[in-house]
Amino acid sequence: MAFHVRNKETERLTRELARSAGLGLTEAVHLAVESEIGRRARATPLWQRSAALRGRIALRLKERAPVDKAFRDSLYE
């Protein structure tokens, strides 16, 4: 798939990153985009990023039967 950069400043920055990191242009674009996605993900609060996981855990906890004393005692015998 072709990808054309038509902005001179973007091209200059991409070439500068590629040169300084010893990468090809495609690798430099990949690195830059990947870094930006990671930066944006980290900007989202952990509480918000973990909401789906916390929901799944809550469902599992509701499905489980309570553990009785006899079962706990059997773990240590």
VENQUI-V829044 format. One record per residue. RES is the residue in three letters. SS is DSSP state (2 for helix, 1 for strand, 0 for the rest). OMEGA is omega in whole degrees, 0 to 359 (NA if undefined). D_CENTER is the distance of its C-alpha to the mean C-alpha in whole Angstrom. Layout:
# VENQUI-V829044
res=RES ss=SS omega=OMEGA d_center=D_CENTER
res=RES ss=SS omega=OMEGA d_center=D_CENTER
This chain:
# VENQUI-V829044
res=MET ss=0 omega=180 d_center=25
res=ALA ss=0 omega=178 d_center=26
res=PHE ss=0 omega=183 d_center=25
res=HIS ss=0 omega=177 d_center=27
res=VAL ss=0 omega=184 d_center=26
res=ARG ss=0 omega=181 d_center=29
res=ASN ss=0 omega=184 d_center=29
res=LYS ss=2 omega=181 d_center=31
res=GLU ss=2 omega=177 d_center=28
res=THR ss=2 omega=178 d_center=25
res=GLU ss=2 omega=180 d_center=27
res=ARG ss=2 omega=180 d_center=28
res=LEU ss=2 omega=179 d_center=25
res=THR ss=2 omega=179 d_center=23
res=ARG ss=2 omega=178 d_center=27
res=GLU ss=2 omega=178 d_center=26
res=LEU ss=2 omega=180 d_center=23
res=ALA ss=2 omega=181 d_center=24
res=ARG ss=2 omega=184 d_center=27
res=SER ss=2 omega=181 d_center=26
res=ALA ss=2 omega=181 d_center=23
res=GLY ss=0 omega=182 d_center=25
res=LEU ss=0 omega=169 d_center=23
res=GLY ss=0 omega=182 d_center=24
res=LEU ss=2 omega=180 d_center=24
res=THR ss=2 omega=179 d_center=21
res=GLU ss=2 omega=179 d_center=19
res=ALA ss=2 omega=178 d_center=20
res=VAL ss=2 omega=180 d_center=18
res=HIS ss=2 omega=180 d_center=15
res=LEU ss=2 omega=182 d_center=15
res=ALA ss=2 omega=181 d_center=15
res=VAL ss=2 omega=179 d_center=13
res=GLU ss=2 omega=179 d_center=10
res=SER ss=2 omega=180 d_center=11
res=GLU ss=2 omega=178 d_center=11
res=ILE ss=2 omega=178 d_center=8
res=GLY ss=2 omega=179 d_center=6
res=ARG ss=2 omega=180 d_center=9
res=ARG ss=2 omega=178 d_center=10
res=ALA ss=2 omega=179 d_center=6
res=ARG ss=2 omega=180 d_center=8
res=ALA ss=2 omega=177 d_center=11
res=THR ss=0 omega=182 d_center=11
res=PRO ss=0 omega=181 d_center=12
res=LEU ss=2 omega=181 d_center=11
res=TRP ss=2 omega=180 d_center=14
res=GLN ss=2 omega=180 d_center=13
res=ARG ss=2 omega=184 d_center=9
res=SER ss=0 omega=184 d_center=11
res=ALA ss=2 omega=181 d_center=14
res=ALA ss=2 omega=179 d_center=14
res=LEU ss=2 omega=179 d_center=13
res=ARG ss=2 omega=177 d_center=16
res=GLY ss=2 omega=179 d_center=18
res=ARG ss=2 omega=179 d_center=18
res=ILE ss=2 omega=180 d_center=19
res=ALA ss=2 omega=178 d_center=22
res=LEU ss=2 omega=179 d_center=23
res=ARG ss=2 omega=181 d_center=24
res=LEU ss=2 omega=179 d_center=25
res=LYS ss=2 omega=183 d_center=28
res=GLU ss=2 omega=184 d_center=29
res=ARG ss=0 omega=175 d_center=30
res=ALA ss=0 omega=179 d_center=33
res=PRO ss=0 omega=180 d_center=34
res=VAL ss=0 omega=181 d_center=35
res=ASP ss=0 omega=184 d_center=39
res=LYS ss=2 omega=181 d_center=40
res=ALA ss=2 omega=180 d_center=42
res=PHE ss=2 omega=179 d_center=39
res=ARG ss=2 omega=179 d_center=37
res=ASP ss=2 omega=182 d_center=41
res=SER ss=2 omega=179 d_center=40
res=LEU ss=2 omega=185 d_center=37
res=TYR ss=0 omega=180 d_center=39
res=GLU ss=0 omega=NA d_center=42
